[in-house]
Amino acid sequence: MPYRVLLLLATLGAAACTMPTAEQRSAACRATDWADYGRNDGVLGVAASERTKKFADCAELGHPADIAAYQAARAEGLAAYCTLESGYDAGYAGRRYRKVCPPEQEIAFLQGYEQGRKERPVSYYPYFGFGYGYGYGHYGYPSFGYRFGHHGHGHHGHRRHHRGGMG
């Protein structure tokens, strides 16, 4: 019994240490360059809805987000993300598409995305984040067979084929 209590206290203590204080969250909101934040989200294909909690949290702490700067810069980032080649890379890597591309760019992105998914090698255990061959698991983490830090022919080779095969 004492071991269970000790384990519970240790777990609660560790959780308390990892949670940022209101002061830390406030400082982070103050320091955020909302245009850079939006541009980065756009380039990564992050849905704006995933930031609702951060926006609300910063507003509650007295440091509201510059939503206009965020949205304008995110649109710039999405212009770089929503391309045929970026779609191919996302599909080949097994990443999920979050339906963030504007209609005028989505067709090209999805064409690349589907082509990348078709050419993506199959892993034995794709849902566990490890397996055989190149690729990514279900959660977007490199598979066991993926060579960390080196993309080898699994990445650069598909780009050459992609450019030659799709224009």
Sequence and secondary structure as in RCSB ss.txt:
>XXXX:A:sequence
MPYRVLLLLATLGAAACTMPTAEQRSAACRATDWADYGRNDGVLGVAASERTKKFADCAELGHPADIAAYQAARA
EGLAAYCTLESGYDAGYAGRRYRKVCPPEQEIAFLQGYEQGRKERPVSYYPYFGFGYGYGYGHYGYPSFGYRFGH
HGHGHHGHRRHHRGGMG
>XXXX:A:secstr
 HHHHHHHHHHHHHHHHHS  HHHHHHHHHH  HHHHHHHHHHHT  GGGGHHHHHHHHHTT    HHHHHHHHH
HHHHHHSSHHHHHHHHHHT    S S HHHHHHHHHHHHHHHHHS   SSGGGT  SSSSB TTS B TTS TT 
 HIIIIIHHHHHHHHH 
